Amino acid sequence: MRALVTGGAGFIGSHLAEALLARGDDVFILDDLSTGSVENIRHLKSCAKFHYVFDALQNRHLLAEMVDESDVVFHLAAAVGVRLIVESPVRTIETNVNGTQLVLEAASKKRKTVFAASTSEVYGKSTNVPFCEDSDLVLGPTTKGRWSYAASKALDEFLGLSYWKEKGLPVIVARFFNTVGPRQTGRYGMVLPNFVSQALSGEPITIYGTGKQSRCFCHVNDAVQAILRLVDSGQAVGEVVNVGSDQEVTIEELAQVVKQRADSSSAIVYVPYDQAYEPGFEDMLRRVPSLEKLEMITKFSPQTPLPAIVDSVIDHFRGKREVLTTDAEAEIALLARAVSEAGGTATP
Ligand code: UDP
């Protein structure tokens, strides 16, 4: 298969590119490096089947050519991270809405399958946990910047599903729930890389709010497995599917796990939301996915336990090779090695 990955130099995109190469696919990535990094794909550059272009989706001719070359488009390019969203709402809205529109338009001309990455953020302030794909979305007011991300992604979903309904374009929408792992940067506010970098440098670990808010953290390798299975199954076309783990942990507990696994002497401190983000910032208390649909379609659900997830991030920050913790990861590594021995792909 020939796959185009927009945002392929990003956190999830680079892991997806790696897994596609590992199973022998040709991979083309298009990334403007706005939040992604060359570092994320340096180890893939020598692969004969890996092709990369650093440019924006707005380069329509290039996008059209790259879509033509591919059988499937994984659209992961987006503005993500609560800090980025609060600080640069214009960029968030424009990147997410315009980018998806351009990808769908280009894919539609050649009827190429599009996998569109959305986010659990679209469930907003809903308290109806676990979140099912057909549940109501409960967003805050437009005066609060945070909700622009959810609204922009919800619009992307509407657009993708409309391309399917109206034009028959095969589109799959996946809502990612707090995906974490090696290569995720803390620069845009994500909690796990922040905590790990604080713990390793002995700085205070900063819990925003009370720390009683909870999330479910999913290892990126599990998320990648889910993506591949969703696309391969053929049953997810025209559907919205949650992708994540359902192991719930409070942010306070997460801070403790990180401190302990990193063997850190950092203090744990509490920072009010209005200092961490902006006055009037609204957070959600619980965010738990229903994984029924994912399991039904893919026969898979993310299983990497939290301590192993945290260890993989700690190892990454320490500059070590990523630890192989799950069957899925071991499988990817084995495949990568086999492909590499047979003709030249890099190992993860
Ligand atoms: N958070 C925190 N300390 C940090 C960064 C984030 O306590 O240094 C909190 C944040 O307020 C949220 C949770 O951790 O309640 C998860 O934040 P993240 O930005 O990773 O993802 P979100 O679930 O908000 O999209």
Boltz pocket constraint, residues with backbone or C-beta under 6 A from the ligand:
constraints:
  - pocket:
      binder: B
      contacts: [[A, 81], [A, 82], [A, 121], [A, 178], [A, 188], [A, 189], [A, 190], [A, 191], [A, 192], [A, 194], [A, 195], [A, 206], [A, 207], [A, 208], [A, 209], [A, 213], [A, 215], [A, 251], [A, 283], [A, 284]]
      max_distance: 6.0
